[in-house]
Amino acid sequence: MDVSMTMWVLTVVGLCVLIAADFFIGGRKPHEVSMKEAGTWSIVWIALAALFGTGLLIWGDGQASGEFFAGYITEKSLSVDNLFVFVLIMAKFSVPTIYQQRVLMIGVLIALVLRAVFIAVGAAAISTFAWVFYLFGAFLIWTAWKLIQEARAEEEEDWEPGRLVRAVQRRVPSTGTWHGTKVTIRENGKRLVTPMLIVMLAIGITDVLFAVDSIPAIFGLTQDPYIVFTANAFALMGLRQLYFLIVGLLKKLVHLAYGLSVILGFIGVKLVLHGIHETTSLHVPEISTPVSLGVICGVLVITTITSLIASKKASKNVSPTAENVGSDDQGKPAEKADTQS
């Protein structure tokens, strides 16, 4: 898809306007986000993404539209996995509920800017070196295998601050006390960093670490930097509302890791086949965008259904708690032994 510089500028400006509207309407005043508010804004962002994809179909072409939707759905599904870690970060720093939406908003914006850099580097590498397709493909297949191993291990997740976050905590004067939404304060003549800034950095940097596999994944669906960027932007901008909407359902998505591993493995194979097609004269099958979109949607639907069924069965098989302790065989409370002489 041939995108002019004017279109790039208009797109970035349009995204900035949407982000500003989101902030002033729903995120300017710190408050606890209700399910209704999170659901409404989630629908708004999904609708905006659908309108953008439809616009590509009308003013662009069917392939560009299909690639956008495939990329958007892939990035959205991979971002759900990010939410598990976001929950751990919020708990690690004891972020008050009323400040969580501000933390997520700024953290996601940091991630979006850093991802844009990743996308530019990835696009330049692909256009210059065709062997990068093999590198991305092999990396995604390896990541898919690692996801399966981690899911089978069923270990309790933990999160520790990365090097950059630890460096900020260690070298920059900070305070452990929350001061509203302020990122810095002046205390005893010194400028101190508040936990708000530390958590924002943690969210943004963690999301970029997850982008190490999601960026190659979307490049496996399209090599158009414009579509890669916009798909990432729309997927990330609705992440804050998605967090509050499904935070209570995350533990029920017990098969999510398996579904994501299938998607990443599938895209990895697609990249390798595309690399063979680009660098050799061998006739290998290329996976079309409609097929990719169908596989991604199918895997997500199946994963969600099987996860909910497994969670429901697990809840039914939970062993009785202390409610039966201290009862006799007839279910009646056991009489206390007479210890008096």
C-alpha positions as CSV (number, residue, x, y, z in Angstrom):
1,M,0.0,0.0,0.0
2,D,1.5,3.3,-1.1
3,V,1.1,5.8,1.8
4,S,2.2,9.4,1.3
5,M,3.9,11.5,4.0
6,T,0.7,13.6,4.2
7,M,-1.3,10.5,5.0
8,W,1.2,9.5,7.7
9,V,1.0,12.9,9.3
10,L,-2.8,12.9,9.2
11,T,-2.9,9.5,10.7
12,V,-0.6,10.4,13.6
13,V,-2.5,13.6,14.2
14,G,-5.8,11.8,14.2
15,L,-4.4,9.2,16.7
16,C,-3.2,12.1,18.9
17,V,-6.7,13.6,18.8
18,L,-8.3,10.3,19.8
19,I,-5.8,9.9,22.7
20,A,-6.5,13.4,23.9
21,A,-10.3,12.8,23.8
22,D,-9.8,9.6,25.7
23,F,-7.8,11.4,28.4
24,F,-10.1,14.5,28.8
25,I,-13.3,12.5,28.7
26,G,-12.5,9.4,30.7
27,G,-9.0,9.7,32.2
28,R,-8.4,13.3,33.4
29,K,-9.9,12.9,36.8
30,P,-8.6,9.9,38.9
31,H,-11.4,7.5,39.8
32,E,-12.2,3.8,40.0
33,V,-13.2,2.6,36.6
34,S,-16.5,0.8,36.5
35,M,-17.3,-2.2,34.3
36,K,-19.8,0.0,32.4
37,E,-17.2,2.6,31.7
38,A,-14.6,0.1,30.7
39,G,-17.1,-1.8,28.5
40,T,-18.3,1.4,26.8
41,W,-14.8,2.6,26.0
42,S,-13.7,-0.9,24.8
43,I,-16.5,-0.9,22.3
44,V,-15.6,2.6,21.2
45,W,-12.0,1.6,20.5
46,I,-13.0,-1.6,18.7
47,A,-15.5,0.4,16.6
48,L,-12.8,2.9,15.7
49,A,-10.5,0.1,14.6
50,A,-13.3,-1.4,12.5
51,L,-14.0,1.9,10.9
52,F,-10.3,2.4,10.1
53,G,-10.1,-1.1,8.6
54,T,-13.2,-0.4,6.6
55,G,-11.7,2.9,5.4
56,L,-8.7,1.0,4.1
57,L,-11.1,-1.3,2.2
58,I,-12.9,1.6,0.6
59,W,-10.0,4.0,-0.2
60,G,-7.2,1.4,-0.3
61,D,-7.7,-2.2,-1.3
62,G,-9.0,-5.5,0.1
63,Q,-5.5,-6.8,0.9
64,A,-4.6,-3.8,3.0
65,S,-7.8,-4.1,4.9
66,G,-7.4,-7.8,5.5
67,E,-3.9,-7.4,6.7
68,F,-4.9,-4.6,9.1
69,F,-7.7,-6.7,10.7
70,A,-5.4,-9.8,10.9
71,G,-2.6,-7.7,12.5
72,Y,-5.0,-5.9,14.8
73,I,-6.6,-9.1,16.1
74,T,-3.2,-10.7,16.6
75,E,-1.8,-7.7,18.5
76,K,-5.0,-7.5,20.6
77,S,-4.8,-11.2,21.5
78,L,-1.1,-10.9,22.4
79,S,-1.8,-7.8,24.5
80,V,-4.2,-9.8,26.6
81,D,-1.2,-11.9,27.8
82,N,0.5,-8.5,28.8
83,L,-2.4,-7.9,31.2
84,F,-1.3,-10.8,33.4
85,V,2.0,-9.0,34.0
86,F,0.3,-5.6,34.4
87,V,-1.8,-7.1,37.3
88,L,1.4,-8.2,38.9
89,I,3.0,-4.8,38.5
90,M,0.0,-3.1,40.0
91,A,0.2,-5.4,43.0
92,K,4.0,-5.1,43.3
93,F,3.8,-1.3,43.7
94,S,0.5,-1.3,45.6
95,V,-1.0,1.1,43.1
96,P,-4.2,2.7,44.5
97,T,-7.3,1.7,42.4
98,I,-8.1,5.4,41.5
99,Y,-4.6,5.9,39.9
100,Q,-4.4,2.7,37.9
101,Q,-6.1,4.1,34.8
102,R,-3.6,7.0,34.7
103,V,-0.7,4.6,35.1
104,L,-1.9,2.5,32.3
105,M,-2.6,5.4,30.0
106,I,0.8,7.0,30.2
107,G,2.5,3.6,30.3
108,V,0.8,2.5,27.1
109,L,1.7,5.8,25.4
110,I,5.4,5.2,26.3
111,A,5.1,1.7,24.9
112,L,3.5,3.1,21.7
113,V,6.3,5.5,21.1
114,L,9.0,2.8,21.7
115,R,7.1,0.3,19.5
116,A,7.1,2.9,16.7
117,V,10.9,2.8,16.9
118,F,10.9,-1.0,16.8
119,I,8.6,-1.0,13.8
120,A,10.8,1.5,11.9
121,V,13.9,-0.7,12.6
122,G,12.1,-3.9,11.6
123,A,10.7,-2.4,8.4
124,A,14.2,-1.2,7.4
125,A,15.7,-4.6,8.1
126,I,13.1,-6.5,6.1
127,S,13.4,-4.2,3.1
128,T,17.2,-4.5,3.1
129,F,17.9,-8.1,4.2
130,A,15.5,-10.8,3.0
131,W,17.1,-13.3,5.5
132,V,15.4,-11.4,8.3
133,F,12.2,-13.4,7.4
134,Y,14.0,-16.6,8.5
135,L,15.2,-14.9,11.7
136,F,11.8,-13.6,12.6
137,G,10.1,-16.9,11.7
138,A,12.6,-19.1,13.7
139,F,12.2,-16.7,16.7
140,L,8.4,-17.0,16.6
141,I,8.5,-20.8,16.4
142,W,10.9,-20.8,19.3
143,T,8.7,-18.4,21.3
144,A,5.7,-20.6,20.6
145,W,7.5,-23.6,22.0
146,K,8.5,-21.7,25.1
147,L,4.9,-20.6,25.7
148,I,3.8,-24.2,25.6
149,Q,6.5,-25.2,28.1
150,E,5.6,-22.4,30.5
151,A,1.9,-23.3,30.3
152,R,2.6,-27.0,31.0
153,A,4.9,-26.0,34.0
154,E,1.9,-24.2,35.6
155,E,4.3,-22.2,37.7
156,E,3.0,-19.2,39.7
157,E,3.9,-16.0,37.8
158,D,6.1,-13.4,39.4
159,W,7.4,-10.1,38.3
160,E,10.6,-8.3,39.2
161,P,11.6,-4.8,38.1
162,G,13.9,-4.7,35.0
163,R,17.3,-3.2,35.0
164,L,16.2,0.2,33.8
165,V,13.4,0.4,36.5
166,R,15.9,-0.7,39.2
167,A,18.4,1.9,38.0
168,V,15.8,4.7,38.3
169,Q,14.9,3.5,41.8
170,R,18.5,3.2,42.8
171,R,20.0,6.4,41.3
172,V,17.1,8.8,41.1
173,P,16.0,10.3,44.5
174,S,12.5,9.0,45.0
175,T,9.7,8.8,47.6
176,G,7.6,5.7,48.5
177,T,4.6,7.8,49.2
178,W,1.9,8.5,46.5
179,H,1.1,12.1,45.8
180,G,-1.9,11.9,43.6
181,T,-1.0,11.8,39.9
182,K,2.2,13.8,40.4
183,V,5.3,12.1,38.9
184,T,7.7,14.4,40.9
185,I,7.5,16.5,44.0
186,R,9.8,18.9,45.8
187,E,10.5,17.9,49.4
188,N,13.1,19.6,51.7
189,G,14.5,21.5,48.7
190,K,15.0,18.3,46.7
191,R,13.1,17.1,43.6
192,L,11.9,13.5,44.2
193,V,10.3,11.0,41.8
194,T,7.0,9.5,43.0
195,P,5.9,5.8,42.6
196,M,3.6,7.0,39.8
197,L,6.6,7.6,37.5
198,I,8.2,4.3,38.4
199,V,5.1,2.3,37.7
200,M,4.5,4.1,34.4
201,L,8.0,3.2,33.3
202,A,7.5,-0.4,34.4
203,I,4.3,-0.7,32.4
204,G,5.8,0.9,29.3
205,I,9.1,-1.0,29.3
206,T,7.3,-4.3,30.1
207,D,5.0,-3.9,27.1
208,V,8.0,-3.2,24.8
209,L,9.6,-6.4,26.0
210,F,6.4,-8.2,25.0
211,A,6.7,-6.5,21.6
212,V,9.8,-8.5,20.9
213,D,7.6,-11.3,19.7
214,S,4.5,-9.3,18.7
215,I,6.3,-7.1,16.2
216,P,7.8,-10.0,14.3
217,A,4.4,-11.6,14.4
218,I,2.6,-8.8,12.7
219,F,5.4,-8.5,10.2
220,G,4.6,-12.1,9.3
221,L,1.1,-10.9,8.3
222,T,2.1,-7.7,6.5
223,Q,5.3,-5.9,5.6
224,D,3.6,-2.6,5.2
225,P,4.9,-0.3,8.0
226,Y,1.8,1.8,7.9
227,I,-0.5,-1.1,8.6
228,V,1.9,-2.5,11.2
229,F,2.0,0.8,13.1
230,T,-1.8,1.5,12.9
231,A,-2.7,-2.1,14.0
232,N,-0.3,-1.7,17.0
233,A,-1.7,1.7,17.8
234,F,-5.4,0.7,17.8
235,A,-4.6,-2.5,19.8
236,L,-2.6,-0.6,22.4
237,M,-5.0,2.3,22.8
238,G,-7.8,0.1,23.9
239,L,-5.6,-1.9,26.3
240,R,-6.3,0.3,29.3
241,Q,-10.1,-0.3,29.1
242,L,-9.5,-3.9,28.3
243,Y,-7.5,-4.2,31.6
244,F,-10.4,-3.1,33.7
245,L,-13.0,-5.1,31.7
246,I,-11.4,-8.5,31.9
247,V,-9.0,-8.3,34.8
248,G,-11.4,-10.5,36.7
249,L,-11.6,-13.0,33.9
250,L,-7.9,-13.4,33.2
251,K,-7.5,-16.4,35.5
252,K,-10.3,-18.2,33.6
253,L,-8.4,-18.0,30.3
254,V,-6.4,-21.1,31.3
255,H,-5.7,-22.1,27.7
256,L,-4.6,-18.7,26.4
257,A,-0.9,-19.5,26.3
258,Y,-1.6,-22.6,24.2
259,G,-3.7,-20.5,21.8
260,L,-1.1,-17.8,21.5
261,S,1.6,-20.4,20.9
262,V,-0.4,-21.8,18.0
263,I,-0.8,-18.4,16.5
264,L,2.9,-17.5,16.9
265,G,3.9,-20.9,15.5
266,F,1.6,-20.5,12.5
267,I,2.9,-17.0,11.7
268,G,6.5,-18.2,12.2
269,V,5.9,-20.9,9.5
270,K,4.3,-18.3,7.3
271,L,7.4,-16.1,7.6
272,V,9.8,-19.0,6.8
273,L,7.7,-19.9,3.7
274,H,7.7,-16.3,2.6
275,G,11.5,-16.1,3.1
276,I,12.0,-19.2,0.9
277,H,9.7,-17.6,-1.7
278,E,11.7,-14.3,-1.6
279,T,15.2,-15.7,-1.5
280,T,15.1,-18.9,-3.6
281,S,13.5,-20.1,-6.8
282,L,11.7,-22.9,-5.0
283,H,8.0,-23.1,-5.5
284,V,6.5,-23.1,-2.0
285,P,2.9,-22.4,-0.9
286,E,2.3,-18.9,0.5
287,I,-0.4,-18.5,3.1
288,S,-2.9,-15.8,2.1
289,T,-4.2,-13.1,4.3
290,P,-7.8,-14.5,4.4
291,V,-6.4,-17.8,5.6
292,S,-4.2,-16.1,8.2
293,L,-7.2,-14.2,9.5
294,G,-9.4,-17.3,9.6
295,V,-6.8,-19.3,11.5
296,I,-6.1,-16.5,14.0
297,C,-9.9,-16.0,14.7
298,G,-10.5,-19.7,14.8
299,V,-7.8,-20.4,17.3
300,L,-8.9,-17.5,19.6
301,V,-12.5,-18.7,19.6
302,I,-11.6,-22.3,20.3
303,T,-9.1,-21.2,23.1
304,T,-11.7,-19.0,24.8
305,I,-14.4,-21.7,24.7
306,T,-12.1,-24.5,26.0
307,S,-10.8,-22.1,28.7
308,L,-14.2,-21.3,30.0
309,I,-15.2,-25.0,30.0
310,A,-12.1,-26.0,31.8
311,S,-12.5,-23.2,34.4
312,K,-16.1,-24.2,35.0
313,K,-15.1,-27.9,35.5
314,A,-12.3,-26.9,37.8
315,S,-14.6,-24.7,40.0
316,K,-17.0,-27.7,40.3
317,N,-14.2,-30.1,41.3
318,V,-12.9,-27.9,44.1
319,S,-12.7,-29.9,47.3
320,P,-15.0,-28.9,50.1
321,T,-13.5,-26.3,52.5
322,A,-13.7,-26.1,56.2
323,E,-17.5,-26.1,56.2
324,N,-17.5,-29.9,56.8
325,V,-14.7,-29.9,59.3
326,G,-15.9,-30.8,62.8
327,S,-18.9,-32.7,61.6
328,D,-19.7,-36.3,62.3
329,D,-20.7,-39.0,59.7
330,Q,-24.3,-37.7,59.6
331,G,-23.2,-34.2,58.9
332,K,-24.1,-33.0,62.4
333,P,-21.7,-30.9,64.4
334,A,-19.5,-33.2,66.6
335,E,-19.9,-32.7,70.3
336,K,-16.9,-31.4,72.2
337,A,-15.2,-33.9,74.5
338,D,-15.9,-33.4,78.1
339,T,-12.5,-32.5,79.5
340,Q,-13.7,-31.5,83.0
341,S,-12.9,-33.9,85.8
